[in-house]
Amino acid sequence: MEEDSIRLQKYLASCGVASRRKCEEYILEGLVKVNEETVHELGTKINPNKDIVTFKGREIKKDKEEFVYILLNKPIRLCYNCKRPI
């Protein structure tokens, strides 16, 4: 398998459809399609960059992850985890 391939239920869970266990139930119920073919078995691997995944007729896409970095400065003379005050 390709390096980018991941399990279908993990992909659905990371896209916010449901929990991974609930996504497994949806796959077994036949509510999930990959490239217009209904998937009924667990452990199916997909490539999120190439394959089209639909759940109940709606296409599922993962949003790009954006990280936000916050820099906080500690005020002068403030001591964390100290036993005695300064």
Phi and psi in degrees as GROMACS dihedral restraints (atoms count N, CA, C in turn):
[ dihedral_restraints ]
;  ai    aj    ak    al  type     phi  dphi    fc
    3     4     5     6     1   -73.5    20    10
    4     5     6     7     1   161.2    20    10
    6     7     8     9     1   -66.7    20    10
    7     8     9    10     1   -31.7    20    10
    9    10    11    12     1   -82.8    20    10
   10    11    12    13     1    -5.5    20    10
   12    13    14    15     1   -76.5    20    10
   13    14    15    16     1   139.3    20    10
   15    16    17    18     1  -134.7    20    10
   16    17    18    19     1   162.7    20    10
   18    19    20    21     1   -66.8    20    10
   19    20    21    22     1   143.8    20    10
   21    22    23    24     1   -59.7    20    10
   22    23    24    25     1   -45.2    20    10
   24    25    26    27     1   -66.0    20    10
   25    26    27    28     1   -32.5    20    10
   27    28    29    30     1   -69.4    20    10
   28    29    30    31     1   -39.6    20    10
   30    31    32    33     1   -63.4    20    10
   31    32    33    34     1   -45.8    20    10
   33    34    35    36     1   -61.9    20    10
   34    35    36    37     1   -41.4    20    10
   36    37    38    39     1   -66.1    20    10
   37    38    39    40     1   -39.8    20    10
   39    40    41    42     1   -70.6    20    10
   40    41    42    43     1   -21.1    20    10
   42    43    44    45     1   -85.2    20    10
   43    44    45    46     1    -6.2    20    10
   45    46    47    48     1    90.7    20    10
   46    47    48    49     1    16.5    20    10
   48    49    50    51     1   -67.3    20    10
   49    50    51    52     1   -50.4    20    10
   51    52    53    54     1  -170.5    20    10
   52    53    54    55     1  -173.9    20    10
   54    55    56    57     1   -70.0    20    10
   55    56    57    58     1   163.6    20    10
   57    58    59    60     1   -61.5    20    10
   58    59    60    61     1   -41.3    20    10
   60    61    62    63     1   -65.0    20    10
   61    62    63    64     1   -40.2    20    10
   63    64    65    66     1   -67.8    20    10
   64    65    66    67     1   -36.8    20    10
   66    67    68    69     1   -63.3    20    10
   67    68    69    70     1   -35.3    20    10
   69    70    71    72     1   -61.8    20    10
   70    71    72    73     1   -40.0    20    10
   72    73    74    75     1   -63.8    20    10
   73    74    75    76     1   -42.5    20    10
   75    76    77    78     1   -61.5    20    10
   76    77    78    79     1   -38.3    20    10
   78    79    80    81     1   -65.1    20    10
   79    80    81    82     1   -45.4    20    10
   81    82    83    84     1   -65.3    20    10
   82    83    84    85     1   -29.4    20    10
   84    85    86    87     1   -78.0    20    10
   85    86    87    88     1   -10.4    20    10
   87    88    89    90     1    82.9    20    10
   88    89    90    91     1    25.3    20    10
   90    91    92    93     1   -90.2    20    10
   91    92    93    94     1    -3.9    20    10
   93    94    95    96     1  -115.4    20    10
   94    95    96    97     1   134.7    20    10
   96    97    98    99     1  -123.5    20    10
   97    98    99   100     1   143.5    20    10
   99   100   101   102     1  -122.8    20    10
  100   101   102   103     1   119.5    20    10
  102   103   104   105     1    53.6    20    10
  103   104   105   106     1    46.3    20    10
  105   106   107   108     1    67.6    20    10
  106   107   108   109     1    11.6    20    10
  108   109   110   111     1  -114.3    20    10
  109   110   111   112     1   128.3    20    10
  111   112   113   114     1   -68.6    20    10
  112   113   114   115     1   133.8    20    10
  114   115   116   117     1  -104.5    20    10
  115   116   117   118     1   130.1    20    10
  117   118   119   120     1  -119.3    20    10
  118   119   120   121     1    -4.7    20    10
  120   121   122   123     1  -116.6    20    10
  121   122   123   124     1   143.7    20    10
  123   124   125   126     1   -78.1    20    10
  124   125   126   127     1   156.9    20    10
  126   127   128   129     1    87.2    20    10
  127   128   129   130     1     2.9    20    10
  129   130   131   132     1   -64.6    20    10
  130   131   132   133     1   130.9    20    10
  132   133   134   135     1  -100.6    20    10
  133   134   135   136     1   142.4    20    10
  135   136   137   138     1  -130.2    20    10
  136   137   138   139     1   161.5    20    10
  138   139   140   141     1  -108.1    20    10
  139   140   141   142     1   108.7    20    10
  141   142   143   144     1   -61.8    20    10
  142   143   144   145     1   -21.8    20    10
  144   145   146   147     1   -80.6    20    10
  145   146   147   148     1   -22.0    20    10
  147   148   149   150     1  -114.8    20    10
  148   149   150   151     1   -39.7    20    10
  150   151   152   153     1   -81.7    20    10
  151   152   153   154     1   147.6    20    10
  153   154   155   156     1  -103.7    20    10
  154   155   156   157     1   118.3    20    10
  156   157   158   159     1  -107.8    20    10
  157   158   159   160     1   130.4    20    10
  159   160   161   162     1  -124.4    20    10
  160   161   162   163     1   143.8    20    10
  162   163   164   165     1  -127.7    20    10
  163   164   165   166     1   118.6    20    10
  165   166   167   168     1    53.1    20    10
  166   167   168   169     1    40.3    20    10
  168   169   170   171     1    81.6    20    10
  169   170   171   172     1     0.4    20    10
  171   172   173   174     1  -110.8    20    10
  172   173   174   175     1   129.8    20    10
  174   175   176   177     1   -69.6    20    10
  175   176   177   178     1   136.1    20    10
  177   178   179   180     1  -108.5    20    10
  178   179   180   181     1   124.5    20    10
  180   181   182   183     1  -130.0    20    10
  181   182   183   184     1   144.0    20    10
  183   184   185   186     1   -88.3    20    10
  184   185   186   187     1   130.5    20    10
  186   187   188   189     1   -70.5    20    10
  187   188   189   190     1   149.5    20    10
  189   190   191   192     1   -66.8    20    10
  190   191   192   193     1   136.3    20    10
  192   193   194   195     1   -78.4    20    10
  193   194   195   196     1   125.6    20    10
  195   196   197   198     1  -116.1    20    10
  196   197   198   199     1   130.0    20    10
  198   199   200   201     1  -100.4    20    10
  199   200   201   202     1   141.0    20    10
  201   202   203   204     1  -116.1    20    10
  202   203   204   205     1   124.2    20    10
  204   205   206   207     1  -105.3    20    10
  205   206   207   208     1   130.5    20    10
  207   208   209   210     1  -120.4    20    10
  208   209   210   211     1   126.6    20    10
  210   211   212   213     1  -104.8    20    10
  211   212   213   214     1   123.1    20    10
  213   214   215   216     1  -116.3    20    10
  214   215   216   217     1   135.1    20    10
  216   217   218   219     1  -102.8    20    10
  217   218   219   220     1   136.5    20    10
  219   220   221   222     1   -79.7    20    10
  220   221   222   223     1   130.2    20    10
  222   223   224   225     1   -61.1    20    10
  223   224   225   226     1   150.5    20    10
  225   226   227   228     1   -62.4    20    10
  226   227   228   229     1   143.1    20    10
  228   229   230   231     1    67.7    20    10
  229   230   231   232     1    16.7    20    10
  231   232   233   234     1  -102.7    20    10
  232   233   234   235     1   125.3    20    10
  234   235   236   237     1  -119.3    20    10
  235   236   237   238     1   121.9    20    10
  237   238   239   240     1   -95.4    20    10
  238   239   240   241     1   144.8    20    10
  240   241   242   243     1    60.0    20    10
  241   242   243   244     1    31.0    20    10
  243   244   245   246     1  -102.1    20    10
  244   245   246   247     1   143.8    20    10
  246   247   248   249     1   -82.6    20    10
  247   248   249   250     1   -28.8    20    10
  249   250   251   252     1  -119.2    20    10
  250   251   252   253     1   144.2    20    10
  252   253   254   255     1   -72.8    20    10
  253   254   255   256     1   155.6    20    10
